[in-house]
Amino acid sequence: MTAGVDLTVVKDIRNALRRKYASRSNIDRIFSQWDKKQAGVITAEDICCGLNKIGIKASLEEAMALKASVAQSDLSLSDFQQLLFSKDQAFNVDLNAIQAPS
């Protein structure tokens, strides 16, 4: 589904997101704001909406690739923190393995 996604663009989105929240200490509140269904997880749709709301343009497919860089399922608070604060710059995502959102 996301085979047409440019991973360089997704890396740029991740870096912009990290810059935006690098010094924030209220990640629990930010996570809750992004968790639109208040389900305790952030979906690819939530990521797409959250990114666009803070001025970082992203498609659903790019959000799916970003999510897959951290977890195979929806993001927990811990996964979200890893996405924001991990020093790891590697970006190992198999775009062909990403499933379409249900």
C-alpha positions as CSV (number, residue, x, y, z in Angstrom):
1,M,0.0,0.0,0.0
2,T,2.8,2.5,0.8
3,A,5.2,1.4,-1.9
4,G,5.1,4.9,-3.4
5,V,6.2,6.6,-0.2
6,D,9.5,8.3,-0.3
7,L,11.4,7.3,2.9
8,T,13.5,10.5,2.7
9,V,10.3,12.5,3.1
10,V,9.2,10.3,6.0
11,K,12.6,10.8,7.7
12,D,12.2,14.6,7.3
13,I,8.8,14.4,8.8
14,R,10.2,12.5,11.8
15,N,13.0,15.0,12.2
16,A,10.5,17.9,12.1
17,L,8.4,16.2,14.7
18,R,11.4,15.6,16.9
19,R,12.4,19.2,16.7
20,K,8.9,20.4,17.5
21,Y,8.7,18.3,20.7
22,A,12.3,17.9,21.7
23,S,12.1,20.1,24.7
24,R,8.5,19.3,25.8
25,S,7.9,17.6,29.1
26,N,4.2,17.2,28.8
27,I,4.2,14.3,26.4
28,D,1.4,12.5,28.2
29,R,-0.9,15.4,27.4
30,I,0.3,15.6,23.8
31,F,-0.3,11.9,23.4
32,S,-3.8,12.3,24.7
33,Q,-4.5,15.1,22.3
34,W,-3.3,12.9,19.4
35,D,-5.3,9.9,20.6
36,K,-8.6,11.0,19.0
37,K,-10.6,7.9,20.2
38,Q,-9.0,8.1,23.7
39,A,-8.2,4.4,23.2
40,G,-4.7,4.6,24.8
41,V,-3.0,4.2,21.4
42,I,-2.3,6.4,18.4
43,T,-3.3,5.2,15.0
44,A,-1.8,6.1,11.6
45,E,-4.8,8.3,11.1
46,D,-4.2,10.1,14.4
47,I,-0.5,10.6,13.4
48,C,-1.6,12.1,10.1
49,C,-4.1,14.4,11.7
50,G,-1.7,15.4,14.5
51,L,1.1,16.2,12.1
52,N,-1.0,18.3,9.9
53,K,-2.5,20.1,12.9
54,I,0.9,21.2,14.0
55,G,1.9,22.3,10.5
56,I,3.8,19.3,9.3
57,K,2.3,18.2,6.0
58,A,2.0,14.4,5.8
59,S,-0.2,11.9,3.9
60,L,-1.8,8.9,5.5
61,E,0.7,6.7,3.8
62,E,3.6,8.7,5.2
63,A,2.1,8.5,8.7
64,M,1.7,4.8,8.3
65,A,5.4,4.5,7.4
66,L,6.3,6.7,10.4
67,K,4.3,4.5,12.7
68,A,5.9,1.4,11.3
69,S,9.3,2.8,12.1
70,V,8.5,2.3,15.7
71,A,5.9,-0.4,16.1
72,Q,3.9,-2.9,14.0
73,S,0.7,-1.9,15.7
74,D,-0.8,1.3,16.9
75,L,1.5,3.5,19.1
76,S,1.4,3.3,22.8
77,L,2.7,6.2,24.9
78,S,6.1,4.4,25.1
79,D,6.2,4.0,21.4
80,F,5.3,7.6,20.9
81,Q,8.1,8.7,23.2
82,Q,10.5,6.5,21.3
83,L,9.4,8.1,18.0
84,L,10.0,11.6,19.5
85,F,13.1,11.0,21.6
86,S,15.1,8.1,20.3
87,K,18.6,9.0,19.3
88,D,18.5,6.2,16.7
89,Q,18.5,7.8,13.2
90,A,18.1,4.4,11.4
91,F,14.9,4.0,9.5
92,N,14.3,0.4,8.7
93,V,10.8,0.1,7.3
94,D,9.6,-2.5,4.8
95,L,7.0,-0.5,3.0
96,N,5.5,-3.6,1.4
97,A,4.8,-5.1,4.8
98,I,2.6,-2.2,6.0
99,Q,-1.0,-3.1,6.1
100,A,-3.8,-0.7,5.1
101,P,-5.7,0.8,8.0
102,S,-8.9,-0.9,8.8
